[in-house]
């Protein structure tokens, strides 16, 4: 056996980590992006910066950039658990902001 070869347990663990990253980038990224888009649109309307249609359009356009950056970040970070914790905290924070702003607009 070569010194650089992975054992069966290491290979299985690596594959599960890759699968978890794909799920976190796909489903988690979508959820966080949707919450960020909604919070941004409500925030722009609440601040009086622009009307609803323009706020939704701007938030939606920026969400494409945000989702791409988030998906790249998921595969860049070394620890899968750090990604999961940051995504859970971000989702909780954005959800609270969205619910708080939802009542104002």
Backbone torsions as a table, in degrees:
resi	resn	phi	psi	omega
1	UNK	NA	134.8	178.7
2	UNK	-72.4	154.5	-179.0
3	UNK	-71.2	-23.7	-179.3
4	UNK	-91.2	-4.1	-178.1
5	UNK	-76.2	144.6	178.8
6	UNK	-91.2	148.4	175.8
7	UNK	-78.2	173.6	-179.9
8	UNK	-64.6	-37.1	179.3
9	UNK	-67.3	-42.5	178.7
10	UNK	-65.0	-39.2	178.7
11	UNK	-65.0	-44.1	178.6
12	UNK	-62.4	-44.4	179.5
13	UNK	-63.1	-42.2	179.2
14	UNK	-61.8	-43.2	180.0
15	UNK	-66.0	-38.4	176.4
16	UNK	-65.2	-38.3	177.7
17	UNK	-64.9	-40.1	177.5
18	UNK	-65.6	-43.2	177.4
19	UNK	-61.4	-42.5	178.6
20	UNK	-63.8	-39.0	176.9
21	UNK	-64.4	-39.6	178.5
22	UNK	-63.7	-43.5	179.0
23	UNK	-65.5	-43.0	179.1
24	UNK	-65.9	-37.8	178.6
25	UNK	-71.2	-39.3	-177.7
26	UNK	-77.8	-68.2	-175.2
27	UNK	-73.8	-45.7	179.4
28	UNK	-65.7	-40.9	177.5
29	UNK	-64.0	-38.7	178.3
30	UNK	-64.8	-45.3	-178.5
31	UNK	-64.0	-45.1	-179.7
32	UNK	-67.3	-39.3	178.5
33	UNK	-65.5	-40.1	178.8
34	UNK	-64.6	-42.1	177.9
35	UNK	-65.8	-41.0	178.6
36	UNK	-65.2	-39.8	179.1
37	UNK	-63.8	-45.7	179.9
38	UNK	-66.2	-43.3	179.8
39	UNK	-64.8	-40.2	179.8
40	UNK	-66.0	-44.0	-179.9
41	UNK	-63.6	-45.6	178.7
42	UNK	-65.2	-38.2	179.3
43	UNK	-65.7	-41.4	178.3
44	UNK	-64.6	-38.3	178.0
45	UNK	-70.4	-41.7	-178.6
46	UNK	-65.2	-34.3	178.5
47	UNK	-76.9	-13.6	-179.5
48	UNK	79.4	17.9	-178.4
49	UNK	-71.1	-39.6	-178.8
50	UNK	-155.1	167.2	179.5
51	UNK	-78.9	174.5	-172.6
52	UNK	-59.0	-47.4	-175.2
53	UNK	-62.4	-44.5	179.5
54	UNK	-68.5	-37.2	179.0
55	UNK	-64.9	-42.6	178.7
56	UNK	-66.1	-41.2	178.8
57	UNK	-63.2	-46.5	179.4
58	UNK	-63.4	-45.2	179.6
59	UNK	-62.9	-39.0	179.4
60	UNK	-67.6	-41.9	178.7
61	UNK	-65.0	-41.0	178.7
62	UNK	-71.1	-23.1	179.7
63	UNK	-66.1	-29.2	177.2
64	UNK	-64.4	-41.7	178.2
65	UNK	-67.8	-43.2	-178.8
66	UNK	-63.0	-44.2	-178.8
67	UNK	-64.6	-41.6	179.2
68	UNK	-63.3	-45.6	179.1
69	UNK	-63.7	-39.2	179.3
70	UNK	-65.8	-42.3	178.9
71	UNK	-64.6	-40.0	177.1
72	UNK	-66.1	-38.5	-179.6
73	UNK	-64.5	-38.4	-179.5
74	UNK	-58.2	-38.6	-179.0
75	UNK	-87.3	-10.4	179.4
76	UNK	-86.5	-35.8	-176.2
77	UNK	-68.4	141.5	-176.5
78	UNK	-71.6	-40.1	-174.8
79	UNK	-100.1	126.5	177.5
80	UNK	-67.5	-35.7	-178.6
81	UNK	-68.2	-33.5	175.9
82	UNK	-63.9	-40.7	177.9
83	UNK	-61.5	-45.5	-178.6
84	UNK	-63.5	-41.7	-179.5
85	UNK	-68.1	-44.5	179.9
86	UNK	-64.6	-40.3	179.0
87	UNK	-67.0	-40.2	178.4
88	UNK	-64.8	-43.1	178.7
89	UNK	-66.2	-40.6	178.4
90	UNK	-64.3	-41.7	179.2
91	UNK	-64.5	-41.2	178.7
92	UNK	-65.0	-44.0	-179.7
93	UNK	-66.2	-46.7	179.7
94	UNK	-66.2	-35.9	176.8
95	UNK	-64.3	-40.8	177.9
96	UNK	-66.3	-41.1	177.7
97	UNK	-63.7	-43.8	-179.4
98	UNK	-62.8	-44.5	179.1
99	UNK	-65.6	-36.7	178.7
100	UNK	-67.6	-41.3	-179.0
101	UNK	-76.9	-24.6	-177.9
102	UNK	-61.6	-33.9	179.4
103	UNK	-74.5	-21.7	-177.5
104	UNK	-82.7	-27.6	-174.1
105	UNK	-102.1	NA	NA
